[in-house]
Amino acid sequence: MISPYLTDVQQKQWQKEGFLIIKNVLSPTEIETLLMAVDSVIETYVQQTPSLQGTRFGKGAYTIIRAIEQTDALDVLTDHPRIFGTILSLMGPYLQIMGTQIYVRHPDREALMRFHTDAGPSLQRIHPHRDSLPLQFKIQFFLTELSEPDQGNFMCVPGSHQEPFPENRFEKGRYPEGAMQVLAEAGDAVIFPWALWHGVGPNRTERIRKSVTFRYGQMWCRPYDYDRLPADVLARMTPRRRRLFGDMGEDHHPTDYYKPADQLEVICKDEWNLTLTETGRVHVL
């Protein structure tokens, strides 16, 4: 595969360490727009959730699922031009968005989440092969600063994506050997597969950490937090975004999720044009 989106250094880091930090994905204007929309979603969610009520943004550490259904401001993250090429380079074009979440992490001097792997016991026993396409990965877009430790940072164990997760797991606040806090600025994004051991460190600041996560997977995988997006949500999207959320049209057959005839045209056409005009190279997937 010839790709202008993923450097050799990034490819080696992905294979060895199991995660990538992509800098400056979001501009300051995009961050401001997303934060306004996310804050509105959070306020509504807190009002509807008695256990979180008490302040404007609630309390504790919690996750809002099916976030794409709450605001159209998140649509731009679906195939953002500063990261979508990297997504295609890592996963290939036969992909689907499995879920969308807003993460809210309030100040707390203790760890906010224990270490874990994603997507349950079945995927926990499946480990990436060095040259295989990932089954699933998540992209977390940071909307607030995490440039120093103990700000509610994403934590992980580099290289753990190729190791069995311990049977006894880890209690909240107990860190595996080699665990690290990932430092990132607002607008950065981290990509990591389901098998990477990860958690959330303490937030010893006075600020609430806010981020948005998109989970991508091979398109024959089942979605994670929805069965089918509502018609009004799909209606506002481009053909590529609808396809990324699993919309195959009214006359689709189940096998279309394995080998859709028009997938390259729907998903990659714009990327091919970008490659030819800006780099002069042919992007072969």
C-alpha positions as CSV (number, residue, x, y, z in Angstrom):
1,M,0.0,0.0,0.0
2,I,1.4,3.4,-1.0
3,S,0.1,6.0,1.4
4,P,0.8,9.7,1.7
5,Y,-1.0,9.8,5.1
6,L,1.1,7.5,7.3
7,T,4.8,8.0,7.6
8,D,7.2,5.0,8.1
9,V,7.9,6.3,11.6
10,Q,4.2,6.4,12.5
11,Q,3.7,2.9,11.0
12,K,6.5,1.5,13.1
13,Q,5.2,3.3,16.2
14,W,1.7,1.9,15.6
15,Q,3.0,-1.6,15.3
16,K,5.4,-1.4,18.2
17,E,3.7,0.8,20.8
18,G,0.0,0.4,19.7
19,F,-1.0,4.0,19.6
20,L,-0.5,7.3,17.7
21,I,-0.7,10.9,18.7
22,I,-1.8,13.1,15.8
23,K,-1.0,16.7,16.5
24,N,-3.2,19.8,15.7
25,V,-6.1,17.9,14.1
26,L,-8.5,20.6,15.2
27,S,-8.0,24.3,14.7
28,P,-8.8,26.8,17.5
29,T,-12.0,27.7,15.8
30,E,-13.1,24.1,15.5
31,I,-12.2,23.5,19.2
32,E,-14.4,26.5,20.2
33,T,-17.3,25.3,18.1
34,L,-17.1,21.8,19.3
35,L,-16.8,22.8,23.0
36,M,-19.9,25.0,22.7
37,A,-21.9,22.1,21.2
38,V,-20.5,19.5,23.6
39,D,-21.3,21.7,26.6
40,S,-24.9,22.0,25.4
41,V,-25.2,18.2,25.1
42,I,-23.6,17.8,28.5
43,E,-26.0,20.2,30.2
44,T,-29.0,18.5,28.7
45,Y,-27.7,15.1,29.7
46,V,-27.1,16.2,33.3
47,Q,-30.6,17.6,33.5
48,Q,-32.0,14.2,32.4
49,T,-29.7,12.2,34.7
50,P,-30.7,12.6,38.4
51,S,-27.5,11.0,39.8
52,L,-25.4,13.7,38.0
53,Q,-27.3,16.8,39.0
54,G,-25.9,19.5,41.2
55,T,-23.8,21.6,38.9
56,R,-23.9,22.7,35.3
57,F,-21.8,19.8,34.0
58,G,-22.6,17.3,36.7
59,K,-20.0,15.4,38.7
60,G,-17.6,12.5,38.6
61,A,-16.5,10.7,35.4
62,Y,-19.1,9.7,32.9
63,T,-19.7,9.0,29.2
64,I,-22.5,10.1,26.9
65,I,-23.0,7.5,24.2
66,R,-24.6,8.0,20.7
67,A,-23.2,11.5,20.8
68,I,-23.6,12.0,17.0
69,E,-27.4,11.9,17.5
70,Q,-27.2,14.8,20.0
71,T,-25.5,17.4,17.8
72,D,-24.6,17.9,14.2
73,A,-21.4,19.7,15.3
74,L,-19.7,16.3,15.6
75,D,-20.3,15.4,12.0
76,V,-17.0,17.0,10.9
77,L,-15.1,14.5,13.0
78,T,-16.5,11.6,11.0
79,D,-14.1,12.1,8.1
80,H,-12.0,15.1,9.2
81,P,-9.5,16.0,6.4
82,R,-6.6,16.1,8.9
83,I,-7.1,12.6,10.1
84,F,-9.3,10.6,7.7
85,G,-6.3,9.7,5.5
86,T,-4.6,8.2,8.5
87,I,-7.7,6.2,9.3
88,L,-7.8,4.8,5.8
89,S,-4.1,4.0,5.9
90,L,-4.5,2.0,9.1
91,M,-7.8,0.3,8.6
92,G,-8.4,0.3,4.9
93,P,-11.6,1.5,3.1
94,Y,-14.0,-1.3,4.3
95,L,-14.8,0.4,7.5
96,Q,-17.6,1.7,9.7
97,I,-18.1,4.0,12.7
98,M,-19.1,1.7,15.6
99,G,-19.9,4.4,18.1
100,T,-19.5,8.0,19.2
101,Q,-19.1,9.2,22.8
102,I,-18.5,12.3,24.8
103,Y,-16.2,11.9,27.8
104,V,-16.5,14.1,30.9
105,R,-13.8,13.8,33.6
106,H,-14.3,16.0,36.7
107,P,-11.5,16.9,39.1
108,D,-10.5,13.9,41.3
109,R,-7.2,13.2,42.9
110,E,-7.7,9.5,42.4
111,A,-7.6,7.5,39.1
112,L,-10.7,8.1,37.1
113,M,-10.9,4.7,35.5
114,R,-9.2,1.3,36.0
115,F,-7.0,-0.2,33.3
116,H,-8.9,-2.3,30.7
117,T,-9.2,-3.3,27.1
118,D,-12.2,-2.5,25.0
119,A,-15.2,-4.4,23.6
120,G,-15.7,-7.2,26.0
121,P,-14.3,-10.7,26.6
122,S,-14.3,-12.0,23.0
123,L,-12.1,-9.2,21.6
124,Q,-10.0,-9.4,24.7
125,R,-8.7,-12.8,23.5
126,I,-7.9,-11.5,20.0
127,H,-4.6,-9.7,19.5
128,P,-3.4,-7.8,16.5
129,H,-0.9,-9.4,14.1
130,R,1.9,-7.1,13.1
131,D,0.8,-6.9,9.5
132,S,-3.0,-7.3,9.9
133,L,-5.7,-4.6,9.6
134,P,-7.1,-3.7,13.0
135,L,-10.5,-5.0,13.8
136,Q,-11.4,-1.9,15.8
137,F,-9.7,1.3,17.1
138,K,-10.8,4.5,18.8
139,I,-9.9,8.1,18.0
140,Q,-10.1,10.4,21.0
141,F,-10.2,14.1,20.1
142,F,-9.1,16.2,23.1
143,L,-11.0,19.4,23.5
144,T,-9.2,20.5,26.7
145,E,-5.5,20.7,27.6
146,L,-3.7,17.6,28.8
147,S,-0.2,18.9,28.3
148,E,0.9,18.0,31.8
149,P,0.4,14.9,34.0
150,D,-2.6,14.5,36.3
151,Q,-5.1,16.4,34.2
152,G,-7.3,13.4,33.7
153,N,-4.9,12.1,31.0
154,F,-5.5,9.1,28.8
155,M,-3.1,6.4,30.1
156,C,-1.8,3.3,28.4
157,V,0.9,0.7,28.4
158,P,2.9,1.0,25.2
159,G,3.2,-2.4,23.4
160,S,0.5,-4.1,25.5
161,H,-1.8,-4.5,22.5
162,Q,0.1,-7.7,21.7
163,E,-0.1,-9.1,25.2
164,P,-2.9,-11.0,27.0
165,F,-4.7,-8.9,29.5
166,P,-4.1,-10.3,33.0
167,E,-6.9,-12.5,34.3
168,N,-7.1,-10.7,37.6
169,R,-7.2,-7.3,35.8
170,F,-6.4,-4.1,37.7
171,E,-8.3,-2.3,40.4
172,K,-8.9,1.4,40.0
173,G,-5.7,3.3,40.8
174,R,-3.5,0.3,40.3
175,Y,-1.2,0.8,37.3
176,P,0.4,-1.9,35.3
177,E,4.2,-1.9,34.9
178,G,5.1,0.5,32.0
179,A,1.9,2.6,32.3
180,M,2.3,6.2,31.1
181,Q,0.2,9.3,31.0
182,V,-0.2,10.6,27.4
183,L,0.4,14.3,27.1
184,A,-1.7,16.2,24.6
185,E,-2.9,19.7,23.8
186,A,-6.4,20.7,22.9
187,G,-7.0,19.8,19.3
188,D,-4.7,16.7,19.3
189,A,-6.1,13.2,18.8
190,V,-4.9,9.8,20.0
191,I,-5.6,6.6,18.0
192,F,-5.4,3.2,19.7
193,P,-6.8,-0.3,19.1
194,W,-9.2,-2.3,21.2
195,A,-6.4,-4.5,22.6
196,L,-4.2,-1.7,24.1
197,W,-4.3,-1.7,27.9
198,H,-5.5,1.8,28.9
199,G,-7.3,3.8,31.5
200,V,-7.7,7.4,32.8
201,G,-5.4,9.0,35.4
202,P,-6.3,11.4,38.1
203,N,-7.4,15.0,37.4
204,R,-5.7,17.1,40.0
205,T,-6.6,20.4,38.4
206,E,-9.7,22.5,38.9
207,R,-10.8,22.0,35.2
208,I,-13.1,19.4,33.7
209,R,-11.6,17.3,31.0
210,K,-13.7,17.0,27.9
211,S,-13.1,14.9,24.8
212,V,-15.0,13.1,22.0
213,T,-14.3,9.6,20.8
214,F,-15.2,7.9,17.6
215,R,-14.8,4.1,17.4
216,Y,-14.0,2.7,13.9
217,G,-14.1,-1.0,12.9
218,Q,-14.2,-3.2,9.9
219,M,-17.6,-2.7,8.4
220,W,-18.7,-6.3,9.0
221,C,-18.4,-5.8,12.7
222,R,-21.6,-4.9,14.6
223,P,-21.9,-1.2,15.8
224,Y,-21.1,-0.5,19.4
225,D,-23.8,1.9,20.7
226,Y,-26.5,1.9,18.0
227,D,-28.2,-0.4,15.6
228,R,-29.2,2.2,12.9
229,L,-28.9,5.9,13.1
230,P,-32.3,7.8,13.0
231,A,-33.4,8.9,9.6
232,D,-33.1,12.6,10.4
233,V,-29.5,12.2,11.4
234,L,-28.6,10.3,8.3
235,A,-30.4,12.9,6.2
236,R,-28.1,15.7,7.2
237,M,-25.0,13.7,6.2
238,T,-23.0,13.3,2.9
239,P,-23.1,10.0,1.1
240,R,-19.6,9.1,2.6
241,R,-20.7,9.9,6.1
242,R,-23.9,7.9,5.8
243,R,-21.9,4.9,4.5
244,L,-19.5,5.3,7.4
245,F,-22.4,4.9,9.7
246,G,-23.5,1.7,8.0
247,D,-26.2,3.1,5.7
248,M,-26.2,0.9,2.6
249,G,-29.5,2.1,1.2
250,E,-33.0,0.6,1.2
251,D,-32.2,-2.4,-1.1
252,H,-29.1,-3.6,0.5
253,H,-28.2,-7.3,1.2
254,P,-26.4,-8.4,4.3
255,T,-23.4,-9.4,2.2
256,D,-23.0,-5.7,1.2
257,Y,-21.3,-5.2,4.6
258,Y,-18.6,-7.6,3.5
259,K,-18.0,-6.7,-0.1
260,P,-19.9,-3.6,-1.3
261,A,-19.3,-3.0,-5.0
262,D,-19.2,0.8,-4.7
263,Q,-17.2,1.1,-1.4
264,L,-14.1,2.5,-3.0
265,E,-16.0,5.1,-4.9
266,V,-18.1,6.2,-1.9
267,I,-15.3,6.2,0.7
268,C,-12.1,7.0,-1.2
269,K,-12.9,9.1,-4.3
270,D,-12.0,12.4,-2.6
271,E,-8.9,10.9,-1.1
272,W,-7.7,9.7,-4.5
273,N,-8.2,13.2,-5.9
274,L,-6.4,14.8,-3.0
275,T,-3.5,12.4,-3.6
276,L,-3.2,13.1,-7.3
277,T,-3.4,16.8,-7.0
278,E,-1.2,17.4,-3.9
279,T,1.4,14.7,-4.0
280,G,1.4,13.3,-7.6
281,R,1.2,9.8,-6.1
282,V,-1.4,7.2,-6.6
283,H,-3.0,6.0,-3.4
284,V,-3.6,2.3,-3.7
285,L,-5.8,0.7,-1.0
